[in-house]
């Protein structure tokens, strides 16, 4: 039922445009968190139990090692995991923009392909 032509068309006409759109859209919340996250935490963090010390503690765990980007890619690739917390965290932790964009694009593409596989399994299961 699912042919290679269908998969290629799906990747070109659905997965890639959705990944690009998601990446561009996520840059808005990333930018807001990058430039306004810490001032917002300083002013309102006490009401939601966030502090600059807590952010600094988390930031110290992500010291720019190679596995930080792998963790980000894996989080981006998990289906049904909302991207807003990932965008905000990446912005507040001041992740560099180039890896952010590339990994968001790749992770979203992986997520969409995985979701396609789940949907295809469901359709095949219903068809039998």
C-alpha positions, 0 to 999 in steps of 0.5 A: 500500500505505501510505495517508495513514490509515496514516501518521496512525495511525502518527504518533499511535499509534506515533511520538508515544508512542515519542518521548515515552517516549524523551524521558522516559527520556533525561532520566534519563541527562541528569540523572545526567550534568548533576549527576554528570558532572563529579565523575565525570570528576574522580575517574575520568576519568584511567582513560578518558582524560577530563579536565575540561580536555577537557570545558571545551574542548568546552564552549567550542565550544558557546557557546549559538549558534543552530547548537548546537541545530541540531547537537543536533537533527541528531544526535538525528535520525540513525537507528541513532545511539545516544542515550546518548552524546548524553544524557550529552554534553548533561548534562555540557555543561549544556545547558538543560533546555527546549531539550533536551526539545523537541529530543529530542522533535522529533529522535526523532520525525524519526528514527522517521519516517525509519525508517518510510520506510526500512521502507516502502521495504523492504516495497514492494521485497519486495512487488514 
